[in-house]
Structure formats: structure tokens, C-alpha cells
Amino acid sequence: MAKVKLHLSNDTEEIWGFKCPACGRTHQFWTKKDGKPWWSFNGDVENPTVHPSVAVTMHDGFCHFFIKDGKMQFLNDCTHRLAGNTVEMENI
Ligand SMILES: [Zn+2]
């Protein structure tokens, strides 16, 4: 089962989406933005590893994590209950 899914791919952008168990919504990372490489991704949709960390600012909070071997490592500056925890990513 895939944990990340390609949302958009064209000449200038490549965007991947995944479900965040902490926020209960979809977050994204870019492997290509403005035609240039952006986050690095190991290409494994079942056990994704992405570098560097991903930070998401929402109107009601902040979510910051590493994606490694299909898990999300939430950092301590998250405003949600999973701050400081590592959890398995959900299948999408
Ligand atoms: Zn989140």
C-alpha cells in the first residue's frame, strides 16, 4: 500500500501528498518546484524517506516532521498532540 501519492507532475512542479495522522488532513512535499529539484525523495511510495524536514503552517497550528522509512518523526515544535513522537504513516 502506498503512503504517498503523486498529486501533480508537469514541467515545473512535482507534488506528492500524504495523510498526516496528527492533523487529520493531507500535507504535501515538492520534488520539483519552479523547474528545480526541491525535497529529495527515495522514490519508494510504500516506505518513503524525504529530506529535509517538512514544515506546514496552518491557520490553526504548526506541523513539523521528518519522513523516514514510512514513518513520520514529529518534532517538538509541533502544536498538536503527536509532537515529539514517531508514528507509522497511514496508507492512502
Ligand atoms: Zn500534520
PDB file of the backbone (N, CA, C, O) and the ligand in Angstrom, with CONECT records:
HET     ZN  A 101       1
ATOM      1  N   MET A   1       0.841  -1.207   0.000  1.00  0.00           N
ATOM      2  CA  MET A   1       0.000   0.000   0.000  1.00  0.00           C
ATOM      3  C   MET A   1       0.869   1.248   0.000  1.00  0.00           C
ATOM      4  O   MET A   1       1.910   1.303   0.654  1.00  0.00           O
ATOM      5  N   ALA A   2       0.427   2.227  -0.733  1.00  0.00           N
ATOM      6  CA  ALA A   2       1.198   3.463  -0.841  1.00  0.00           C
ATOM      7  C   ALA A   2       0.908   4.405   0.327  1.00  0.00           C
ATOM      8  O   ALA A   2      -0.222   4.490   0.809  1.00  0.00           O
ATOM      9  N   LYS A   3       1.936   5.098   0.765  1.00  0.00           N
ATOM     10  CA  LYS A   3       1.784   6.085   1.826  1.00  0.00           C
ATOM     11  C   LYS A   3       1.902   7.509   1.290  1.00  0.00           C
ATOM     12  O   LYS A   3       1.490   8.461   1.952  1.00  0.00           O
ATOM     13  N   VAL A   4       2.458   7.651   0.103  1.00  0.00           N
ATOM     14  CA  VAL A   4       2.474   8.947  -0.570  1.00  0.00           C
ATOM     15  C   VAL A   4       1.957   8.755  -1.992  1.00  0.00           C
ATOM     16  O   VAL A   4       2.094   7.681  -2.576  1.00  0.00           O
ATOM     17  N   LYS A   5       1.368   9.800  -2.530  1.00  0.00           N
ATOM     18  CA  LYS A   5       0.729   9.724  -3.839  1.00  0.00           C
ATOM     19  C   LYS A   5       1.079  10.972  -4.646  1.00  0.00           C
ATOM     20  O   LYS A   5       1.066  12.087  -4.124  1.00  0.00           O
ATOM     21  N   LEU A   6       1.388  10.771  -5.906  1.00  0.00           N
ATOM     22  CA  LEU A   6       1.714  11.899  -6.775  1.00  0.00           C
ATOM     23  C   LEU A   6       0.450  12.716  -7.039  1.00  0.00           C
ATOM     24  O   LEU A   6      -0.530  12.196  -7.573  1.00  0.00           O
ATOM     25  N   HIS A   7       0.475  13.986  -6.668  1.00  0.00           N
ATOM     26  CA  HIS A   7      -0.687  14.858  -6.853  1.00  0.00           C
ATOM     27  C   HIS A   7      -0.605  15.624  -8.156  1.00  0.00           C
ATOM     28  O   HIS A   7      -1.619  15.869  -8.809  1.00  0.00           O
ATOM     29  N   LEU A   8       0.615  16.003  -8.535  1.00  0.00           N
ATOM     30  CA  LEU A   8       0.773  16.826  -9.730  1.00  0.00           C
ATOM     31  C   LEU A   8       2.163  16.632 -10.298  1.00  0.00           C
ATOM     32  O   LEU A   8       3.143  16.590  -9.554  1.00  0.00           O
ATOM     33  N   SER A   9       2.250  16.514 -11.609  1.00  0.00           N
ATOM     34  CA  SER A   9       3.556  16.413 -12.250  1.00  0.00           C
ATOM     35  C   SER A   9       3.501  17.117 -13.584  1.00  0.00           C
ATOM     36  O   SER A   9       2.724  16.737 -14.460  1.00  0.00           O
ATOM     37  N   ASN A  10       4.324  18.149 -13.749  1.00  0.00           N
ATOM     38  CA  ASN A  10       4.426  18.816 -15.035  1.00  0.00           C
ATOM     39  C   ASN A  10       5.857  19.338 -15.201  1.00  0.00           C
ATOM     40  O   ASN A  10       6.746  18.941 -14.448  1.00  0.00           O
ATOM     41  N   ASP A  11       6.086  20.204 -16.156  1.00  0.00           N
ATOM     42  CA  ASP A  11       7.451  20.664 -16.449  1.00  0.00           C
ATOM     43  C   ASP A  11       8.095  21.420 -15.285  1.00  0.00           C
ATOM     44  O   ASP A  11       9.314  21.393 -15.119  1.00  0.00           O
ATOM     45  N   THR A  12       7.274  22.087 -14.489  1.00  0.00           N
ATOM     46  CA  THR A  12       7.842  22.934 -13.439  1.00  0.00           C
ATOM     47  C   THR A  12       7.618  22.413 -12.032  1.00  0.00           C
ATOM     48  O   THR A  12       8.359  22.772 -11.116  1.00  0.00           O
ATOM     49  N   GLU A  13       6.596  21.562 -11.840  1.00  0.00           N
ATOM     50  CA  GLU A  13       6.284  21.117 -10.488  1.00  0.00           C
ATOM     51  C   GLU A  13       6.015  19.623 -10.415  1.00  0.00           C
ATOM     52  O   GLU A  13       5.448  19.021 -11.327  1.00  0.00           O
ATOM     53  N   GLU A  14       6.443  19.045  -9.291  1.00  0.00           N
ATOM     54  CA  GLU A  14       6.090  17.661  -8.974  1.00  0.00           C
ATOM     55  C   GLU A  14       5.727  17.656  -7.499  1.00  0.00           C
ATOM     56  O   GLU A  14       6.569  17.926  -6.643  1.00  0.00           O
ATOM     57  N   ILE A  15       4.465  17.348  -7.205  1.00  0.00           N
ATOM     58  CA  ILE A  15       3.947  17.466  -5.844  1.00  0.00           C
ATOM     59  C   ILE A  15       3.394  16.126  -5.374  1.00  0.00           C
ATOM     60  O   ILE A  15       2.607  15.488  -6.073  1.00  0.00           O
ATOM     61  N   TRP A  16       3.816  15.704  -4.173  1.00  0.00           N
ATOM     62  CA  TRP A  16       3.365  14.454  -3.562  1.00  0.00           C
ATOM     63  C   TRP A  16       2.529  14.773  -2.326  1.00  0.00           C
ATOM     64  O   TRP A  16       2.830  15.709  -1.585  1.00  0.00           O
ATOM     65  N   GLY A  17       1.473  13.982  -2.113  1.00  0.00           N
ATOM     66  CA  GLY A  17       0.614  14.184  -0.957  1.00  0.00           C
ATOM     67  C   GLY A  17       0.577  12.947  -0.072  1.00  0.00           C
ATOM     68  O   GLY A  17       0.828  11.834  -0.534  1.00  0.00           O
ATOM     69  N   PHE A  18       0.266  13.148   1.197  1.00  0.00           N
ATOM     70  CA  PHE A  18       0.173  12.051   2.167  1.00  0.00           C
ATOM     71  C   PHE A  18      -0.703  12.511   3.316  1.00  0.00           C
ATOM     72  O   PHE A  18      -0.873  13.708   3.546  1.00  0.00           O
ATOM     73  N   LYS A  19      -1.260  11.541   4.036  1.00  0.00           N
ATOM     74  CA  LYS A  19      -2.136  11.863   5.156  1.00  0.00           C
ATOM     75  C   LYS A  19      -1.323  12.053   6.428  1.00  0.00           C
ATOM     76  O   LYS A  19      -0.402  11.286   6.712  1.00  0.00           O
ATOM     77  N   CYS A  20      -1.667  13.066   7.176  1.00  0.00           N
ATOM     78  CA  CYS A  20      -0.992  13.310   8.447  1.00  0.00           C
ATOM     79  C   CYS A  20      -1.901  12.827   9.576  1.00  0.00           C
ATOM     80  O   CYS A  20      -2.990  13.370   9.765  1.00  0.00           O
ATOM     81  N   PRO A  21      -1.463  11.804  10.335  1.00  0.00           N
ATOM     82  CA  PRO A  21      -2.304  11.281  11.422  1.00  0.00           C
ATOM     83  C   PRO A  21      -2.474  12.278  12.567  1.00  0.00           C
ATOM     84  O   PRO A  21      -3.417  12.167  13.351  1.00  0.00           O
ATOM     85  N   ALA A  22      -1.577  13.240  12.665  1.00  0.00           N
ATOM     86  CA  ALA A  22      -1.683  14.233  13.746  1.00  0.00           C
ATOM     87  C   ALA A  22      -2.713  15.300  13.411  1.00  0.00           C
ATOM     88  O   ALA A  22      -3.516  15.680  14.262  1.00  0.00           O
ATOM     89  N   CYS A  23      -2.691  15.783  12.180  1.00  0.00           N
ATOM     90  CA  CYS A  23      -3.573  16.881  11.771  1.00  0.00           C
ATOM     91  C   CYS A  23      -4.872  16.379  11.154  1.00  0.00           C
ATOM     92  O   CYS A  23      -5.845  17.128  11.058  1.00  0.00           O
ATOM     93  N   GLY A  24      -4.894  15.112  10.734  1.00  0.00           N
ATOM     94  CA  GLY A  24      -6.092  14.580  10.105  1.00  0.00           C
ATOM     95  C   GLY A  24      -6.370  15.173   8.742  1.00  0.00           C
ATOM     96  O   GLY A  24      -7.513  15.194   8.283  1.00  0.00           O
ATOM     97  N   ARG A  25      -5.312  15.659   8.089  1.00  0.00           N
ATOM     98  CA  ARG A  25      -5.502  16.226   6.755  1.00  0.00           C
ATOM     99  C   ARG A  25      -4.290  15.883   5.885  1.00  0.00           C
ATOM    100  O   ARG A  25      -3.327  15.280   6.359  1.00  0.00           O
ATOM    101  N   THR A  26      -4.347  16.263   4.648  1.00  0.00           N
ATOM    102  CA  THR A  26      -3.282  15.962   3.698  1.00  0.00           C
ATOM    103  C   THR A  26      -2.208  17.040   3.744  1.00  0.00           C
ATOM    104  O   THR A  26      -2.514  18.232   3.731  1.00  0.00           O
ATOM    105  N   HIS A  27      -0.952  16.617   3.799  1.00  0.00           N
ATOM    106  CA  HIS A  27       0.179  17.536   3.625  1.00  0.00           C
ATOM    107  C   HIS A  27       0.879  17.168   2.324  1.00  0.00           C
ATOM    108  O   HIS A  27       0.601  16.123   1.736  1.00  0.00           O
ATOM    109  N   GLN A  28       1.792  18.035   1.875  1.00  0.00           N
ATOM    110  CA  GLN A  28       2.466  17.813   0.603  1.00  0.00           C
ATOM    111  C   GLN A  28       3.950  18.132   0.692  1.00  0.00           C
ATOM    112  O   GLN A  28       4.389  18.913   1.536  1.00  0.00           O
ATOM    113  N   PHE A  29       4.705  17.512  -0.194  1.00  0.00           N
ATOM    114  CA  PHE A  29       6.079  17.969  -0.409  1.00  0.00           C
ATOM    115  C   PHE A  29       6.331  18.005  -1.908  1.00  0.00           C
ATOM    116  O   PHE A  29       5.682  17.303  -2.683  1.00  0.00           O
ATOM    117  N   TRP A  30       7.290  18.840  -2.298  1.00  0.00           N
ATOM    118  CA  TRP A  30       7.616  19.029  -3.708  1.00  0.00           C
ATOM    119  C   TRP A  30       8.939  18.324  -4.020  1.00  0.00           C
ATOM    120  O   TRP A  30       9.920  18.497  -3.296  1.00  0.00           O
ATOM    121  N   THR A  31       8.968  17.540  -5.085  1.00  0.00           N
ATOM    122  CA  THR A  31      10.261  17.016  -5.533  1.00  0.00           C
ATOM    123  C   THR A  31      10.793  17.872  -6.678  1.00  0.00           C
ATOM    124  O   THR A  31      11.951  17.754  -7.081  1.00  0.00           O
ATOM    125  N   LYS A  32       9.914  18.739  -7.194  1.00  0.00           N
ATOM    126  CA  LYS A  32      10.345  19.718  -8.199  1.00  0.00           C
ATOM    127  C   LYS A  32       9.497  20.967  -8.037  1.00  0.00           C
ATOM    128  O   LYS A  32       8.271  20.894  -7.954  1.00  0.00           O
ATOM    129  N   LYS A  33      10.164  22.118  -7.992  1.00  0.00           N
ATOM    130  CA  LYS A  33       9.441  23.382  -7.825  1.00  0.00           C
ATOM    131  C   LYS A  33      10.151  24.426  -8.682  1.00  0.00           C
ATOM    132  O   LYS A  33      11.378  24.532  -8.655  1.00  0.00           O
ATOM    133  N   ASP A  34       9.379  25.188  -9.435  1.00  0.00           N
ATOM    134  CA  ASP A  34       9.953  26.172 -10.368  1.00  0.00           C
ATOM    135  C   ASP A  34      10.981  25.512 -11.292  1.00  0.00           C
ATOM    136  O   ASP A  34      11.959  26.140 -11.699  1.00  0.00           O
ATOM    137  N   GLY A  35      10.742  24.234 -11.616  1.00  0.00           N
ATOM    138  CA  GLY A  35      11.625  23.517 -12.526  1.00  0.00           C
ATOM    139  C   GLY A  35      12.923  23.030 -11.909  1.00  0.00           C
ATOM    140  O   GLY A  35      13.785  22.502 -12.611  1.00  0.00           O
ATOM    141  N   LYS A  36      13.072  23.203 -10.590  1.00  0.00           N
ATOM    142  CA  LYS A  36      14.312  22.801  -9.922  1.00  0.00           C
ATOM    143  C   LYS A  36      14.030  21.712  -8.888  1.00  0.00           C
ATOM    144  O   LYS A  36      12.928  21.640  -8.343  1.00  0.00           O
ATOM    145  N   PRO A  37      15.024  20.866  -8.619  1.00  0.00           N
ATOM    146  CA  PRO A  37      14.838  19.856  -7.564  1.00  0.00           C
ATOM    147  C   PRO A  37      14.568  20.532  -6.227  1.00  0.00           C
ATOM    148  O   PRO A  37      15.149  21.574  -5.925  1.00  0.00           O
ATOM    149  N   TRP A  38      13.689  19.941  -5.428  1.00  0.00           N
ATOM    150  CA  TRP A  38      13.345  20.543  -4.135  1.00  0.00           C
ATOM    151  C   TRP A  38      13.622  19.519  -3.054  1.00  0.00           C
ATOM    152  O   TRP A  38      14.789  19.203  -2.823  1.00  0.00           O
ATOM    153  N   TRP A  39      12.604  18.973  -2.367  1.00  0.00           N
ATOM    154  CA  TRP A  39      12.895  17.907  -1.410  1.00  0.00           C
ATOM    155  C   TRP A  39      13.462  16.690  -2.140  1.00  0.00           C
ATOM    156  O   TRP A  39      13.104  16.430  -3.289  1.00  0.00           O
ATOM    157  N   SER A  40      14.332  15.957  -1.483  1.00  0.00           N
ATOM    158  CA  SER A  40      14.776  14.680  -2.036  1.00  0.00           C
ATOM    159  C   SER A  40      13.845  13.581  -1.524  1.00  0.00           C
ATOM    160  O   SER A  40      13.374  13.631  -0.388  1.00  0.00           O
ATOM    161  N   PHE A  41      13.590  12.604  -2.365  1.00  0.00           N
ATOM    162  CA  PHE A  41      12.638  11.528  -2.066  1.00  0.00           C
ATOM    163  C   PHE A  41      13.261  10.249  -2.600  1.00  0.00           C
ATOM    164  O   PHE A  41      13.772  10.221  -3.720  1.00  0.00           O
ATOM    165  N   ASN A  42      13.218   9.172  -1.785  1.00  0.00           N
ATOM    166  CA  ASN A  42      13.831   7.909  -2.220  1.00  0.00           C
ATOM    167  C   ASN A  42      13.009   7.181  -3.292  1.00  0.00           C
ATOM    168  O   ASN A  42      13.448   6.158  -3.817  1.00  0.00           O
ATOM    169  N   GLY A  43      11.816   7.705  -3.621  1.00  0.00           N
ATOM    170  CA  GLY A  43      11.014   7.137  -4.694  1.00  0.00           C
ATOM    171  C   GLY A  43      10.197   5.914  -4.292  1.00  0.00           C
ATOM    172  O   GLY A  43       9.500   5.332  -5.124  1.00  0.00           O
ATOM    173  N   ASP A  44      10.279   5.520  -3.023  1.00  0.00           N
ATOM    174  CA  ASP A  44       9.556   4.338  -2.535  1.00  0.00           C
ATOM    175  C   ASP A  44       8.239   4.800  -1.901  1.00  0.00           C
ATOM    176  O   ASP A  44       8.239   5.346  -0.797  1.00  0.00           O
ATOM    177  N   VAL A  45       7.120   4.582  -2.595  1.00  0.00           N
ATOM    178  CA  VAL A  45       5.834   5.077  -2.081  1.00  0.00           C
ATOM    179  C   VAL A  45       5.355   4.283  -0.868  1.00  0.00           C
ATOM    180  O   VAL A  45       4.507   4.763  -0.116  1.00  0.00           O
ATOM    181  N   GLU A  46       5.888   3.068  -0.665  1.00  0.00           N
ATOM    182  CA  GLU A  46       5.472   2.249   0.485  1.00  0.00           C
ATOM    183  C   GLU A  46       6.304   2.544   1.730  1.00  0.00           C
ATOM    184  O   GLU A  46       5.800   2.456   2.850  1.00  0.00           O
ATOM    185  N   ASN A  47       7.562   2.890   1.540  1.00  0.00           N
ATOM    186  CA  ASN A  47       8.441   3.234   2.663  1.00  0.00           C
ATOM    187  C   ASN A  47       9.223   4.507   2.331  1.00  0.00           C
ATOM    188  O   ASN A  47      10.446   4.485   2.186  1.00  0.00           O
ATOM    189  N   PRO A  48       8.491   5.608   2.217  1.00  0.00           N
ATOM    190  CA  PRO A  48       9.141   6.848   1.773  1.00  0.00           C
ATOM    191  C   PRO A  48      10.126   7.428   2.788  1.00  0.00           C
ATOM    192  O   PRO A  48       9.906   7.372   3.998  1.00  0.00           O
ATOM    193  N   THR A  49      11.204   7.981   2.265  1.00  0.00           N
ATOM    194  CA  THR A  49      12.139   8.800   3.028  1.00  0.00           C
ATOM    195  C   THR A  49      12.306  10.104   2.264  1.00  0.00           C
ATOM    196  O   THR A  49      12.579  10.104   1.064  1.00  0.00           O
ATOM    197  N   VAL A  50      12.139  11.219   2.976  1.00  0.00           N
ATOM    198  CA  VAL A  50      12.158  12.544   2.348  1.00  0.00           C
ATOM    199  C   VAL A  50      13.098  13.445   3.142  1.00  0.00           C
ATOM    200  O   VAL A  50      13.080  13.429   4.373  1.00  0.00           O
ATOM    201  N   HIS A  51      13.917  14.227   2.447  1.00  0.00           N
ATOM    202  CA  HIS A  51      14.807  15.185   3.106  1.00  0.00           C
ATOM    203  C   HIS A  51      14.720  16.539   2.432  1.00  0.00           C
ATOM    204  O   HIS A  51      14.518  16.574   1.218  1.00  0.00           O
ATOM    205  N   PRO A  52      14.859  17.660   3.133  1.00  0.00           N
ATOM    206  CA  PRO A  52      14.976  17.742   4.600  1.00  0.00           C
ATOM    207  C   PRO A  52      13.608  17.613   5.273  1.00  0.00           C
ATOM    208  O   PRO A  52      12.692  17.041   4.683  1.00  0.00           O
ATOM    209  N   SER A  53      13.453  18.123   6.477  1.00  0.00           N
ATOM    210  CA  SER A  53      12.180  18.045   7.188  1.00  0.00           C
ATOM    211  C   SER A  53      11.122  18.876   6.464  1.00  0.00           C
ATOM    212  O   SER A  53      11.437  19.770   5.678  1.00  0.00           O
ATOM    213  N   VAL A  54       9.860  18.558   6.751  1.00  0.00           N
ATOM    214  CA  VAL A  54       8.726  19.273   6.160  1.00  0.00           C
ATOM    215  C   VAL A  54       8.053  20.078   7.268  1.00  0.00           C
ATOM    216  O   VAL A  54       7.759  19.544   8.337  1.00  0.00           O
ATOM    217  N   ALA A  55       7.812  21.359   7.012  1.00  0.00           N
ATOM    218  CA  ALA A  55       7.111  22.218   7.969  1.00  0.00           C
ATOM    219  C   ALA A  55       5.830  22.728   7.326  1.00  0.00           C
ATOM    220  O   ALA A  55       5.855  23.245   6.210  1.00  0.00           O
ATOM    221  N   VAL A  56       4.711  22.583   8.028  1.00  0.00           N
ATOM    222  CA  VAL A  56       3.419  23.003   7.496  1.00  0.00           C
ATOM    223  C   VAL A  56       2.796  24.007   8.458  1.00  0.00           C
ATOM    224  O   VAL A  56       2.549  23.694   9.623  1.00  0.00           O
ATOM    225  N   THR A  57       2.545  25.209   7.964  1.00  0.00           N
ATOM    226  CA  THR A  57       1.878  26.223   8.785  1.00  0.00           C
ATOM    227  C   THR A  57       0.417  26.290   8.375  1.00  0.00           C
ATOM    228  O   THR A  57       0.102  26.523   7.208  1.00  0.00           O
ATOM    229  N   MET A  58      -0.481  26.084   9.346  1.00  0.00           N
ATOM    230  CA  MET A  58      -1.923  26.124   9.095  1.00  0.00           C
ATOM    231  C   MET A  58      -2.518  27.255   9.923  1.00  0.00           C
ATOM    232  O   MET A  58      -1.874  27.776  10.833  1.00  0.00           O
ATOM    233  N   HIS A  59      -3.747  27.627   9.600  1.00  0.00           N
ATOM    234  CA  HIS A  59      -4.358  28.734  10.354  1.00  0.00           C
ATOM    235  C   HIS A  59      -4.523  28.377  11.824  1.00  0.00           C
ATOM    236  O   HIS A  59      -4.587  29.255  12.684  1.00  0.00           O
ATOM    237  N   ASP A  60      -4.593  27.051  12.109  1.00  0.00           N
ATOM    238  CA  ASP A  60      -4.842  26.645  13.498  1.00  0.00           C
ATOM    239  C   ASP A  60      -3.695  25.841  14.099  1.00  0.00           C
ATOM    240  O   ASP A  60      -3.878  25.151  15.103  1.00  0.00           O
ATOM    241  N   GLY A  61      -2.513  25.926  13.491  1.00  0.00           N
ATOM    242  CA  GLY A  61      -1.420  25.171  14.098  1.00  0.00           C
ATOM    243  C   GLY A  61      -0.194  25.058  13.214  1.00  0.00           C
ATOM    244  O   GLY A  61      -0.131  25.623  12.122  1.00  0.00           O
ATOM    245  N   PHE A  62       0.785  24.307  13.720  1.00  0.00           N
ATOM    246  CA  PHE A  62       2.053  24.133  13.036  1.00  0.00           C
ATOM    247  C   PHE A  62       2.434  22.663  13.137  1.00  0.00           C
ATOM    248  O   PHE A  62       2.307  22.051  14.198  1.00  0.00           O
ATOM    249  N   CYS A  63       2.903  22.099  12.022  1.00  0.00           N
ATOM    250  CA  CYS A  63       3.248  20.684  11.969  1.00  0.00           C
ATOM    251  C   CYS A  63       4.624  20.570  11.320  1.00  0.00           C
ATOM    252  O   CYS A  63       4.843  21.111  10.237  1.00  0.00           O
ATOM    253  N   HIS A  64       5.548  19.873  11.970  1.00  0.00           N
ATOM    254  CA  HIS A  64       6.939  19.828  11.529  1.00  0.00           C
ATOM    255  C   HIS A  64       7.469  18.426  11.760  1.00  0.00           C
ATOM    256  O   HIS A  64       7.377  17.903  12.871  1.00  0.00           O
ATOM    257  N   PHE A  65       8.027  17.806  10.713  1.00  0.00           N
ATOM    258  CA  PHE A  65       8.377  16.379  10.831  1.00  0.00           C
ATOM    259  C   PHE A  65       9.399  15.979   9.779  1.00  0.00           C
ATOM    260  O   PHE A  65       9.576  16.640   8.756  1.00  0.00           O
ATOM    261  N   PHE A  66      10.065  14.864  10.076  1.00  0.00           N
ATOM    262  CA  PHE A  66      10.850  14.159   9.079  1.00  0.00           C
ATOM    263  C   PHE A  66      10.029  12.964   8.614  1.00  0.00           C
ATOM    264  O   PHE A  66       9.264  12.397   9.394  1.00  0.00           O
ATOM    265  N   ILE A  67      10.182  12.577   7.350  1.00  0.00           N
ATOM    266  CA  ILE A  67       9.611  11.331   6.836  1.00  0.00           C
ATOM    267  C   ILE A  67      10.769  10.382   6.609  1.00  0.00           C
ATOM    268  O   ILE A  67      11.660  10.655   5.805  1.00  0.00           O
ATOM    269  N   LYS A  68      10.752   9.254   7.329  1.00  0.00           N
ATOM    270  CA  LYS A  68      11.848   8.305   7.222  1.00  0.00           C
ATOM    271  C   LYS A  68      11.311   6.883   7.292  1.00  0.00           C
ATOM    272  O   LYS A  68      10.607   6.521   8.235  1.00  0.00           O
ATOM    273  N   ASP A  69      11.649   6.074   6.282  1.00  0.00           N
ATOM    274  CA  ASP A  69      11.242   4.657   6.242  1.00  0.00           C
ATOM    275  C   ASP A  69       9.746   4.472   6.502  1.00  0.00           C
ATOM    276  O   ASP A  69       9.355   3.560   7.230  1.00  0.00           O
ATOM    277  N   GLY A  70       8.913   5.321   5.918  1.00  0.00           N
ATOM    278  CA  GLY A  70       7.466   5.179   6.054  1.00  0.00           C
ATOM    279  C   GLY A  70       6.904   5.663   7.376  1.00  0.00           C
ATOM    280  O   GLY A  70       5.737   5.424   7.687  1.00  0.00           O
ATOM    281  N   LYS A  71       7.735   6.346   8.156  1.00  0.00           N
ATOM    282  CA  LYS A  71       7.263   6.881   9.436  1.00  0.00           C
ATOM    283  C   LYS A  71       7.410   8.398   9.451  1.00  0.00           C
ATOM    284  O   LYS A  71       8.267   8.966   8.774  1.00  0.00           O
ATOM    285  N   MET A  72       6.552   9.036  10.240  1.00  0.00           N
ATOM    286  CA  MET A  72       6.665  10.479  10.443  1.00  0.00           C
ATOM    287  C   MET A  72       7.231  10.726  11.831  1.00  0.00           C
ATOM    288  O   MET A  72       6.667  10.302  12.840  1.00  0.00           O
ATOM    289  N   GLN A  73       8.363  11.425  11.856  1.00  0.00           N
ATOM    290  CA  GLN A  73       9.005  11.785  13.131  1.00  0.00           C
ATOM    291  C   GLN A  73       8.639  13.237  13.423  1.00  0.00           C
ATOM    292  O   GLN A  73       9.235  14.163  12.871  1.00  0.00           O
ATOM    293  N   PHE A  74       7.653  13.422  14.296  1.00  0.00           N
ATOM    294  CA  PHE A  74       7.198  14.783  14.606  1.00  0.00           C
ATOM    295  C   PHE A  74       8.169  15.462  15.565  1.00  0.00           C
ATOM    296  O   PHE A  74       8.598  14.877  16.560  1.00  0.00           O
ATOM    297  N   LEU A  75       8.499  16.691  15.247  1.00  0.00           N
ATOM    298  CA  LEU A  75       9.441  17.436  16.067  1.00  0.00           C
ATOM    299  C   LEU A  75       8.701  18.157  17.199  1.00  0.00           C
ATOM    300  O   LEU A  75       7.476  18.279  17.189  1.00  0.00           O
ATOM    301  N   ASN A  76       9.473  18.621  18.159  1.00  0.00           N
ATOM    302  CA  ASN A  76       8.882  19.187  19.374  1.00  0.00           C
ATOM    303  C   ASN A  76       8.175  20.519  19.168  1.00  0.00           C
ATOM    304  O   ASN A  76       7.412  20.960  20.028  1.00  0.00           O
ATOM    305  N   ASP A  77       8.430  21.169  18.013  1.00  0.00           N
ATOM    306  CA  ASP A  77       7.768  22.465  17.802  1.00  0.00           C
ATOM    307  C   ASP A  77       6.375  22.340  17.180  1.00  0.00           C
ATOM    308  O   ASP A  77       5.737  23.353  16.894  1.00  0.00           O
ATOM    309  N   CYS A  78       5.900  21.112  16.969  1.00  0.00           N
ATOM    310  CA  CYS A  78       4.519  20.922  16.507  1.00  0.00           C
ATOM    311  C   CYS A  78       3.555  21.411  17.587  1.00  0.00           C
ATOM    312  O   CYS A  78       3.859  21.353  18.778  1.00  0.00           O
ATOM    313  N   THR A  79       2.378  21.898  17.148  1.00  0.00           N
ATOM    314  CA  THR A  79       1.389  22.367  18.124  1.00  0.00           C
ATOM    315  C   THR A  79       0.348  21.293  18.438  1.00  0.00           C
ATOM    316  O   THR A  79      -0.581  21.550  19.204  1.00  0.00           O
ATOM    317  N   HIS A  80       0.485  20.090  17.859  1.00  0.00           N
ATOM    318  CA  HIS A  80      -0.511  19.040  18.086  1.00  0.00           C
ATOM    319  C   HIS A  80      -0.018  17.979  19.082  1.00  0.00           C
ATOM    320  O   HIS A  80       1.109  18.041  19.573  1.00  0.00           O
ATOM    321  N   ARG A  81      -0.884  17.019  19.361  1.00  0.00           N
ATOM    322  CA  ARG A  81      -0.650  16.029  20.413  1.00  0.00           C
ATOM    323  C   ARG A  81       0.472  15.052  20.091  1.00  0.00           C
ATOM    324  O   ARG A  81       0.990  14.406  21.001  1.00  0.00           O
ATOM    325  N   LEU A  82       0.864  14.921  18.824  1.00  0.00           N
ATOM    326  CA  LEU A  82       1.916  13.970  18.467  1.00  0.00           C
ATOM    327  C   LEU A  82       3.315  14.601  18.430  1.00  0.00           C
ATOM    328  O   LEU A  82       4.263  13.971  17.961  1.00  0.00           O
ATOM    329  N   ALA A  83       3.447  15.819  18.912  1.00  0.00           N
ATOM    330  CA  ALA A  83       4.763  16.472  18.967  1.00  0.00           C
ATOM    331  C   ALA A  83       5.727  15.571  19.720  1.00  0.00           C
ATOM    332  O   ALA A  83       5.413  15.074  20.801  1.00  0.00           O
ATOM    333  N   GLY A  84       6.919  15.362  19.132  1.00  0.00           N
ATOM    334  CA  GLY A  84       7.948  14.559  19.778  1.00  0.00           C
ATOM    335  C   GLY A  84       7.792  13.058  19.574  1.00  0.00           C
ATOM    336  O   GLY A  84       8.610  12.280  20.063  1.00  0.00           O
ATOM    337  N   ASN A  85       6.748  12.642  18.856  1.00  0.00           N
ATOM    338  CA  ASN A  85       6.500  11.212  18.633  1.00  0.00           C
ATOM    339  C   ASN A  85       6.807  10.791  17.213  1.00  0.00           C
ATOM    340  O   ASN A  85       6.785  11.609  16.292  1.00  0.00           O
ATOM    341  N   THR A  86       7.098   9.493  17.036  1.00  0.00           N
ATOM    342  CA  THR A  86       7.286   8.911  15.707  1.00  0.00           C
ATOM    343  C   THR A  86       6.173   7.909  15.468  1.00  0.00           C
ATOM    344  O   THR A  86       5.958   7.007  16.278  1.00  0.00           O
ATOM    345  N   VAL A  87       5.462   8.064  14.356  1.00  0.00           N
ATOM    346  CA  VAL A  87       4.332   7.180  14.065  1.00  0.00           C
ATOM    347  C   VAL A  87       4.394   6.693  12.616  1.00  0.00           C
ATOM    348  O   VAL A  87       4.920   7.375  11.736  1.00  0.00           O
ATOM    349  N   GLU A  88       3.847   5.506  12.393  1.00  0.00           N
ATOM    350  CA  GLU A  88       3.733   4.929  11.058  1.00  0.00           C
ATOM    351  C   GLU A  88       2.807   5.807  10.213  1.00  0.00           C
ATOM    352  O   GLU A  88       1.773   6.271  10.695  1.00  0.00           O
ATOM    353  N   MET A  89       3.181   6.029   8.960  1.00  0.00           N
ATOM    354  CA  MET A  89       2.305   6.790   8.070  1.00  0.00           C
ATOM    355  C   MET A  89       1.089   5.947   7.700  1.00  0.00           C
ATOM    356  O   MET A  89       1.153   4.718   7.685  1.00  0.00           O
ATOM    357  N   GLU A  90      -0.018   6.623   7.403  1.00  0.00           N
ATOM    358  CA  GLU A  90      -1.239   5.921   7.002  1.00  0.00           C
ATOM    359  C   GLU A  90      -1.177   5.628   5.503  1.00  0.00           C
ATOM    360  O   GLU A  90      -0.579   6.374   4.726  1.00  0.00           O
ATOM    361  N   ASN A  91      -1.812   4.521   5.123  1.00  0.00           N
ATOM    362  CA  ASN A  91      -1.941   4.225   3.694  1.00  0.00           C
ATOM    363  C   ASN A  91      -2.976   5.148   3.073  1.00  0.00           C
ATOM    364  O   ASN A  91      -3.938   5.556   3.724  1.00  0.00           O
ATOM    365  N   ILE A  92      -2.761   5.473   1.796  1.00  0.00           N
ATOM    366  CA  ILE A  92      -3.727   6.340   1.110  1.00  0.00           C
ATOM    367  C   ILE A  92      -4.202   5.663  -0.169  1.00  0.00           C
ATOM    368  O   ILE A  92      -5.020   6.225  -0.898  1.00  0.00           O
TER     369      ILE A  92
HETATM  370 ZN    ZN A 101       0.375  17.418  10.259  1.00  0.00          ZN2+
END
